[in-house]
C-alpha cells in the first residue's frame, strides 16, 4: 500500500452500509473559491472543527472534504451539509452546490459518493487533486490540473489533515442547530446564527435539487398539510 493509499484509508476509510466517514461539499457553475472559502474558514472559527481538505474535482467544482473519526448515517451527513449551506452559503443557488454522499434514487440500497481524488477525467483528460489552501486562488474558475499530481505530494497534504472526533462532531451540530436544543423555552442563539423559520426550511429542502427525492417529497407534503390547516 502506498503512502497515499494509507492516508486515504486513515481519513476516508470504509463504513458500514448506510453510513459514511466522508462528507464532501462542492461548489460549481461557476467554481468560486472566494465563496467556498467562507465555509472552510467558518467551520474552523465558528464550529471549532479541523480544517477540511481542499480539492479541485478536475471538471467544474472546488470541494471541501470532511473526514469523520466515526461513521454517521447518510441522513446525518446530508443534514450537516445542508446546515453548512444554510449558514454559510444562503445566497448561493442550491443547484450550484454538491453534497455527497447521497442515496441513489435508482436503487434503495445504492449510494452516490464523491469520485476518488486524485483521478484523471476521461472526457477532458484533466486531473482532480487535493491542494493546499494557497492554491485555489491560482486556479480561478478552472478547478483542475493539466497533468497528474505527484502522489507523494498528495500524501503529504493528506498527512496534515485530521478527522473530526465524535465530541467535535456533536459540538458542531449543536452550534448549527441550536433550535433543536429548545424544549419550549427561549434559548440563547450564537452570534451570527438566526433560527430558521420552519416553512422557509421546508421550502429550501423541497427546492433543493441536490437533496434526496424522498426528502423533497416529504417536505412538500408537510407544506401542503400546513397550508390546509
Secondary structure, DSSP 8 states (H G I E B T S, - for coil): --HHHHHHHHHH----TTEEEEEEEEEESS--HHHHHHHHHHHHHTT-----EEEE-SSSEEEEEEEEEEEEEHHHHHHHHHHHHHHH-TTS-GGGEEEESEE-TT-TT-EE----SSEE-TTT--EEEEE-TTTHHHHTT---BSS---HHHHHHHHHT---B-HHHHHHHHHHH-GGGG-SSS-----TT-----HHHHHHHHHT-TTS-HHHHHHHHHHHHHHHH-
